[in-house]
Amino acid sequence: MLFCASCSVKNCAKKFGKETAFPQSCPSLSPSISEYLKEYDDPTDRLIAQNSTICSPDHSECRIQKTIRFAQMCGYKKIGLAFCATFSKEAQQVDKLFRDAGFEVESIICKVGHLDRTLLEVPGSCNAMCNPIAQAEILNEAGTELNIALCLCVGHDTLFIRHSKAPVTVLAAKDHVYENATLKYLEHLNDNN
């Protein structure tokens, strides 16, 4: 059983030399860890890991700025932007920010193909269904090097990530209740306790 969320020790997150004993059955003690480290020998995984490790501790940048810097550090030139139709204005702003930073941007809206929802045997509506698989495949055809998911619905983001050939990062997660900032929900829970 994996129990990291409820672990009170968290020695894996402490600085080297500051950790104490790991809990029994801790995943950090798994003999497979050394095998997983070999995955970083893949040049793409190593590049992403190195640059994300450099960007991650810097808390002076917002997520958009950090994503731009990460993409620059990785040497990416062509960025894919998969976005929800509800956030077309924000997608236009993100597109401009990345273009101003020197990237070629390929953007694709969630409603691409304008398909009827009844094709998936779900109740129809006046709205076309979202098509996250097509979003990913069209960006694959465009040869993007890094894809950005901007406010895709739960499940649609899953399909998009599953079908994307390029690495994917989430710029913002859609959350209608907490203004697309899911962590605000956790703040709300803390305020009420």
Secondary structure as UniProt FT lines:
FT   HELIX           4..6
FT   HELIX           11..13
FT   TURN            16..18
FT   TURN            24..25
FT   HELIX           27..29
FT   TURN            31..32
FT   HELIX           33..37
FT   HELIX           38..41
FT   HELIX           43..55
FT   TURN            56..57
FT   HELIX           63..74
FT   STRAND          78..83
FT   HELIX           85..87
FT   HELIX           88..100
FT   TURN            101..102
FT   STRAND          104..109
FT   TURN            110..113
FT   STRAND          115..116
FT   HELIX           117..120
FT   STRAND          128..129
FT   HELIX           132..142
FT   STRAND          146..150
FT   TURN            154..155
FT   HELIX           156..163
FT   STRAND          168..172
FT   TURN            176..180
FT   HELIX           183..191
//
